[in-house]
Amino acid sequence: MTKRSWSGLVISCVLMMSWAAAAAMDMSPVRFDTAYTPLFGGDNLVRSPDGRTVLKLDRFTGSGFVSKSAYHHGFFSASIKLPRDYTAGVVVAFYGLGVKLVGSEILSERGFEIWMAMTKAKGNLSNGDVFPGKHDELDFELLGNRRGHAWHVQTNMYGNGSTGRGREERYLLPFDPTAAPHSYAIAWTPAAVIFYVDGIPIRELVRCSGADYPAKPMSVYATIWDGSAWATDGGRYKVDYAYAPFTAVFSNLVVTGASSTDDIYCGLECAAAAVGLMTSEVAVMTPAKRGAMRQFRSRHLTYSACHDRVRYNGGVVFPECDDSDRDNFHAWGESKRVITYAAAGGVRVD
């Protein structure tokens, strides 16, 4: 390497560190209009004067909103209060999805499908328009249940359209998610994805290979919708609209990270923001945080795709899977230990 090229590299490193310092992650909540815009649902999306955003599901439609920007990496958080009473089949989701440009708008594959469906209803798009299934996805899906039965939380990750290799995990919650708002957050860096509930890490997915790891820009979505086909006991219990409208309240929206409208390229400013994120508190797993995560998982993890030997013909198909815990799970991936723990605490988990 020549002296000139070495000097250029040093200058670039110094500039990047400076930008990284300047791009320290701002984890404070933002106004809805600053970062988000309505996606669908019309009057079922309600903005309140105190800064809350209410999403409703009724027999006519669900509702949702989407971030105005796409992000190469970032930290995304929302406080959510879930609907009470009979909520079987109801899905409240907070997630990031790989994006696609439609005109000047940035949409995820799921958003693109919604847009396609609405456009087809107006007769403006033919069935020949097919969206390539190569999206990335990071999910928090909050799954409703029958009256007297607990809500479940599901996390998942797809990379490059790997939808045939779902990495779902489901958990019970150590609180009543319908009584007050609770925080659900995703930290997504070039090295790892960490899911948080009320500031406690509940799952860490470390990048081991590029193929199944989210690497393209994602938008942030929040939706409520009818998941009767699968959400509660595999679809056994459906949404009952006699209990509608189902209402989820979102507040304390945090969205920060390396924003970009380019499908592939992350420039120096974007890279600096990623470095700032990787050195922030939400991305660093300390021994204390790992201990808290282990405790949460030992008490509240009810299903893991890692141990679903029926679905994956032997299990342990992903880098994060640990076969040493196999005896604590049934062949279909359900936890023996957590269900026993929950039953002892008087929580009905079926």
KEPA-366970 format. One record per residue (C-alpha): residue number from 1; residue in three letters; x, y, z. Coordinates in steps of 0.02 Angstrom, whole numbers, plus 50000, padded with zeros to 5 digits. Layout:
   seq   type    east   north      up
   NUM    ala       X       Y       Z
...
END
This chain:
   seq   type    east   north      up
     1    met   50000   50000   50000
     2    thr   50069   50171   49952
     3    lys   50092   50312   50076
     4    arg   49954   50412   49989
     5    ser   49828   50269   49995
     6    trp   49874   50232   50177
     7    ser   49847   50415   50221
     8    gly   49680   50411   50133
     9    leu   49629   50259   50233
    10    val   49679   50342   50397
    11    ile   49582   50499   50352
    12    ser   49430   50394   50306
    13    cys   49440   50301   50472
    14    val   49455   50463   50570
    15    leu   49307   50538   50477
    16    met   49204   50383   50508
    17    met   49242   50384   50694
    18    ser   49197   50569   50699
    19    trp   49034   50538   50609
    20    ala   49000   50391   50724
    21    ala   49024   50501   50876
    22    ala   48912   50634   50800
    23    ala   48784   50502   50755
    24    ala   48764   50439   50933
    25    met   48597   50352   50943
    26    asp   48454   50462   51000
    27    met   48337   50343   51092
    28    ser   48207   50474   51136
    29    pro   48028   50452   51072
    30    val   47979   50544   50914
    31    arg   47816   50623   50859
    32    phe   47713   50512   50745
    33    asp   47720   50636   50601
    34    thr   47909   50648   50613
    35    ala   47944   50465   50577
    36    tyr   47783   50378   50527
    37    thr   47636   50390   50408
    38    pro   47469   50295   50400
    39    leu   47475   50137   50293
    40    phe   47296   50073   50288
    41    gly   47135   50065   50387
    42    gly   47062   50239   50364
    43    asp   46964   50289   50520
    44    asn   47026   50134   50611
    45    leu   47190   50227   50639
    46    val   47160   50363   50769
    47    arg   47285   50492   50828
    48    ser   47254   50558   51003
    49    pro   47306   50732   51067
    50    asp   47421   50653   51198
    51    gly   47532   50574   51065
    52    arg   47460   50399   51065
    53    thr   47414   50309   50905
    54    val   47265   50191   50914
    55    leu   47249   50046   50791
    56    lys   47081   49958   50775
    57    leu   47022   49797   50697
    58    asp   46838   49775   50654
    59    arg   46743   49664   50533
    60    phe   46784   49782   50389
    61    thr   46971   49812   50407
    62    gly   47123   49814   50518
    63    ser   47243   49962   50518
    64    gly   47426   50006   50520
    65    phe   47564   50132   50498
    66    val   47738   50130   50421
    67    ser   47900   50228   50441
    68    lys   47934   50366   50317
    69    ser   48113   50307   50295
    70    ala   48196   50140   50265
    71    tyr   48344   50089   50373
    72    his   48497   49983   50339
    73    his   48509   49953   50528
    74    gly   48430   50032   50680
    75    phe   48340   50028   50847
    76    phe   48150   50024   50841
    77    ser   48039   50028   50994
    78    ala   47857   50053   51039
    79    ser   47754   50045   51198
    80    ile   47597   49944   51161
    81    lys   47439   49913   51261
    82    leu   47344   49763   51195
    83    pro   47155   49734   51185
    84    arg   47066   49643   51326
    85    asp   46937   49505   51336
    86    tyr   46914   49380   51193
    87    thr   47053   49414   51067
    88    ala   47080   49245   50982
    89    gly   47144   49265   50805
    90    val   47196   49446   50831
    91    val   47375   49489   50783
    92    val   47459   49651   50837
    93    ala   47627   49666   50750
    94    phe   47779   49779   50764
    95    tyr   47909   49732   50637
    96    gly   48037   49778   50505
    97    leu   48023   49717   50326
    98    gly   48134   49729   50174
    99    val   48075   49867   50059
   100    lys   48031   49895   49879
   101    leu   48005   50059   49786
   102    val   47831   50091   49715
   103    gly   47843   50256   49627
   104    ser   47918   50369   49759
   105    glu   47851   50266   49905
   106    ile   47951   50138   50003
   107    leu   47854   49980   50043
   108    ser   47895   49811   50120
   109    glu   47844   49651   50032
   110    arg   47693   49640   50148
   111    gly   47658   49824   50121
   112    phe   47679   49798   49935
   113    glu   47553   49656   49941
   114    ile   47430   49769   50033
   115    trp   47460   49904   49903
   116    met   47435   49776   49764
   117    ala   47273   49715   49841
   118    met   47204   49892   49857
   119    thr   47258   49935   49680
   120    lys   47185   49775   49608
   121    ala   47020   49818   49692
   122    lys   47023   49978   49589
   123    gly   47064   49881   49430
   124    asn   47235   49963   49406
   125    leu   47352   49814   49423
   126    ser   47351   49645   49337
   127    asn   47381   49475   49417
   128    gly   47542   49464   49315
   129    asp   47633   49584   49431
   130    val   47733   49474   49551
   131    phe   47844   49539   49690
   132    pro   48010   49445   49706
   133    gly   48013   49346   49870
   134    lys   48183   49404   49930
   135    his   48133   49516   50072
   136    asp   48211   49529   50246
   137    glu   48102   49528   50401
   138    leu   48113   49552   50590
   139    asp   47952   49520   50687
   140    phe   47867   49552   50850
   141    glu   47695   49471   50833
   142    leu   47578   49482   50983
   143    leu   47451   49342   50970
   144    gly   47280   49355   51051
   145    asn   47188   49216   51141
   146    arg   47023   49161   51214
   147    arg   46953   49247   51368
   148    gly   47052   49196   51522
   149    his   47200   49134   51418
   150    ala   47366   49222   51401
   151    trp   47427   49326   51255
   152    his   47583   49255   51172
   153    val   47727   49350   51096
   154    gln   47814   49280   50942
   155    thr   47982   49336   50870
   156    asn   48050   49287   50701
   157    met   48184   49329   50574
   158    tyr   48200   49302   50386
   159    gly   48345   49346   50274
   160    asn   48341   49359   50085
   161    gly   48167   49282   50071
   162    ser   48204   49129   50179
   163    thr   48019   49114   50223
   164    gly   48025   48924   50209
   165    arg   48143   48922   50359
   166    gly   48045   49010   50494
   167    arg   48143   49043   50653
   168    glu   47994   49074   50765
   169    glu   48000   49080   50954
   170    arg   47849   49109   51064
   171    tyr   47843   49171   51243
   172    leu   47724   49206   51385
   173    leu   47739   49376   51467
   174    pro   47775   49408   51652
   175    phe   47639   49542   51657
   176    asp   47464   49577   51593
   177    pro   47493   49663   51424
   178    thr   47313   49727   51421
   179    ala   47322   49823   51585
   180    ala   47457   49950   51539
   181    pro   47579   49989   51397
   182    his   47740   49888   51387
   183    ser   47893   49915   51279
   184    tyr   47940   49802   51133
   185    ala   48102   49841   51042
   186    ile   48218   49775   50907
   187    ala   48404   49818   50894
   188    trp   48469   49771   50722
   189    thr   48654   49794   50684
   190    pro   48771   49720   50552
   191    ala   48825   49593   50684
   192    ala   48669   49541   50778
   193    val   48483   49563   50811
   194    ile   48421   49582   50990
   195    phe   48237   49580   51040
   196    tyr   48188   49672   51200
   197    val   48032   49673   51311
   198    asp   48029   49813   51440
   199    gly   48216   49835   51419
   200    ile   48256   49651   51450
   201    pro   48338   49559   51305
   202    ile   48236   49403   51266
   203    arg   48324   49342   51109
   204    glu   48491   49369   51021
   205    leu   48527   49315   50843
   206    val   48711   49334   50799
   207    arg   48757   49348   50615
   208    cys   48847   49190   50561
   209    ser   48820   49196   50373
   210    gly   48752   49324   50253
   211    ala   48624   49215   50167
   212    asp   48488   49212   50302
   213    tyr   48529   49375   50390
   214    pro   48436   49538   50356
   215    ala   48553   49645   50252
   216    lys   48440   49755   50145
   217    pro   48350   49914   50200
   218    met   48192   49889   50301
   219    ser   48044   49998   50344
   220    val   47962   49989   50516
   221    tyr   47780   49936   50524
   222    ala   47644   49926   50657
   223    thr   47481   49837   50615
   224    ile   47329   49751   50688
   225    trp   47245   49618   50581
   226    asp   47144   49458   50573
   227    gly   47260   49308   50591
   228    ser   47121   49180   50617
   229    ala   47205   49056   50501
   230    trp   47351   49025   50619
   231    ala   47371   49144   50766
   232    thr   47280   49053   50907
   233    asp   47309   48868   50931
   234    gly   47357   48844   50750
   235    gly   47195   48924   50687
   236    arg   47077   48824   50797
   237    tyr   47005   48983   50873
   238    lys   46953   49125   50757
   239    val   46920   49310   50777
   240    asp   46745   49339   50848
   241    tyr   46687   49509   50787
   242    ala   46553   49515   50920
   243    tyr   46696   49579   51029
   244    ala   46755   49709   50902
   245    pro   46827   49834   50885
   246    phe   46992   49765   50948
   247    thr   47103   49910   50998
   248    ala   47292   49920   51018
   249    val   47370   50081   51082
   250    phe   47546   50130   51026
   251    ser   47651   50263   51114
   252    asn   47833   50310   51148
   253    leu   47886   50274   50969
   254    val   48075   50265   50949
   255    val   48151   50246   50776
   256    thr   48334   50282   50747
   257    gly   48471   50211   50639
   258    ala   48558   50211   50471
   259    ser   48423   50276   50354
   260    ser   48435   50252   50167
   261    thr   48327   50247   50011
   262    asp   48455   50141   49917
   263    asp   48412   49955   49905
   264    ile   48594   49899   49921
   265    tyr   48723   50035   49952
   266    cys   48760   50099   50127
   267    gly   48872   50252   50112
   268    leu   48994   50326   50237
   269    glu   48862   50421   50334
   270    cys   48754   50265   50342
   271    ala   48905   50160   50395
   272    ala   48948   50286   50530
   273    ala   48771   50273   50599
   274    ala   48790   50084   50601
   275    val   48952   50100   50701
   276    gly   48864   50217   50822
   277    leu   48725   50090   50842
   278    met   48845   49944   50870
   279    thr   48931   50037   51012
   280    ser   48769   50094   51094
   281    glu   48699   50016   51252
   282    val   48557   49926   51161
   283    ala   48680   49829   51051
   284    val   48806   49778   51184
   285    met   48764   49619   51278
   286    thr   48842   49633   51452
   287    pro   48853   49484   51571
   288    ala   48709   49558   51671
   289    lys   48600   49570   51515
   290    arg   48643   49393   51463
   291    gly   48593   49332   51637
   292    ala   48427   49424   51626
   293    met   48397   49350   51453
   294    arg   48433   49173   51513
   295    gln   48313   49195   51658
   296    phe   48175   49263   51547
   297    arg   48196   49122   51422
   298    ser   48200   48986   51554
   299    arg   48036   49049   51626
   300    his   47938   49112   51476
   301    leu   47995   49028   51314
   302    thr   47852   48913   51260
   303    tyr   47904   48864   51083
   304    ser   48065   48863   50981
   305    ala   48088   48814   50799
   306    cys   48260   48752   50852
   307    his   48178   48606   50942
   308    asp   48037   48573   50819
   309    arg   48097   48403   50758
   310    val   47930   48369   50674
   311    arg   47941   48525   50567
   312    tyr   48127   48518   50533
   313    asn   48158   48329   50535
   314    gly   48279   48321   50680
   315    gly   48287   48503   50736
   316    val   48440   48614   50764
   317    val   48442   48692   50592
   318    phe   48498   48870   50633
   319    pro   48664   48938   50699
   320    glu   48585   49001   50861
   321    cys   48513   48830   50905
   322    asp   48582   48740   51058
   323    asp   48545   48554   51064
   324    ser   48597   48540   51248
   325    asp   48423   48599   51299
   326    arg   48333   48473   51188
   327    asp   48263   48365   51329
   328    asn   48162   48514   51393
   329    phe   48059   48521   51232
   330    his   47932   48408   51150
   331    ala   47966   48344   50974
   332    trp   47850   48479   50905
   333    gly   47952   48619   50985
   334    glu   47842   48659   51136
   335    ser   47929   48682   51302
   336    lys   47896   48558   51442
   337    arg   47978   48666   51575
   338    val   47891   48832   51539
   339    ile   47717   48758   51528
   340    thr   47746   48676   51698
   341    tyr   47811   48840   51768
   342    ala   47664   48938   51698
   343    ala   47537   48813   51760
   344    ala   47611   48823   51935
   345    gly   47584   49012   51928
   346    gly   47402   48994   51879
   347    val   47423   49052   51699
   348    arg   47325   48958   51567
   349    val   47438   48939   51415
   350    asp   47332   48832   51298
END
